[in-house]
Amino acid sequence: MLKPKIAPSMLSSDFANLAMLKCGADWLHLDIMSLFTGNWGELVQRIKLKSMWPGVALKPGTNIEEVYPLLDGEDSVEMVLCMTVDPGFGGQKFMPEMMNKVHALRKKYPSLDIEVDGGLGPSTIDMAASAGANCIVAGSLVFGASDPAHVISLMRKSIENAQGVG
Ligand SMILES: O=C(CO)[C@H](O)[C@H](O)COP(=O)(O)O
């Protein structure tokens, strides 16, 4: 079983109230958008040398084939984030057509951490989990909830159910 990882998106948070850290989240998700033009292999190696995990995010318009060289080579990343909205802001509508990418990745890489981000909620989480995502970023859902811990546990359950556990 792949560990479910639930990552509240700090984009939707109140930085003066980070009680979320006590609500059972596995990661905190922070968007930093920039254009990288350097040496990819060197960057990955430097991240790993710091005992951190390199990952890569795919915008909705990027083809899945573009990520394979980053997973198959020597300096491979350890997580792929399939954006399910265009990056920029929270509260957007989930793009179900992105599930093809998640599905293709899961088929090719059974033990890869695959994350989805954007528009995740009760009506979309199961779709993402069944396609093979085990890491979920959620902003509005978690930070808008009266009981964030409950929401986080429901998301975890959805992933476990999709994996046939629990
Ligand atoms: O990366 C993001 C936007 O760039 C946000 O993390 C994402 O949109 C999550 O927000 P929500 O759950 O409200 O859709």
PDBQT file of the ligand as one rigid body, heavy atoms in Angstrom, charges set to zero:
ROOT
HETATM    1  O1  LIG A 201      -1.977  25.190  -6.203  1.00  0.00    +0.000 OA
HETATM    2  C1  LIG A 201      -2.986  25.786  -6.081  1.00  0.00    +0.000 C 
HETATM    3  C2  LIG A 201      -3.296  26.832  -7.049  1.00  0.00    +0.000 C 
HETATM    4  O2  LIG A 201      -2.141  27.084  -7.786  1.00  0.00    +0.000 OA
HETATM    5  C3  LIG A 201      -3.843  25.440  -4.921  1.00  0.00    +0.000 C 
HETATM    6  O3  LIG A 201      -3.086  24.625  -4.079  1.00  0.00    +0.000 OA
HETATM    7  C4  LIG A 201      -5.032  24.670  -5.343  1.00  0.00    +0.000 C 
HETATM    8  O4  LIG A 201      -5.785  25.388  -6.239  1.00  0.00    +0.000 OA
HETATM    9  C5  LIG A 201      -5.833  24.189  -4.135  1.00  0.00    +0.000 C 
HETATM   10  O5  LIG A 201      -6.919  24.962  -3.890  1.00  0.00    +0.000 OA
HETATM   11  P1  LIG A 201      -8.390  24.383  -3.869  1.00  0.00    +0.000 P 
HETATM   12  O6  LIG A 201      -8.355  23.128  -3.062  1.00  0.00    +0.000 OA
HETATM   13  O7  LIG A 201      -9.160  25.480  -3.237  1.00  0.00    +0.000 OA
HETATM   14  O8  LIG A 201      -8.765  24.108  -5.298  1.00  0.00    +0.000 OA
ENDROOT
TORSDOF 0
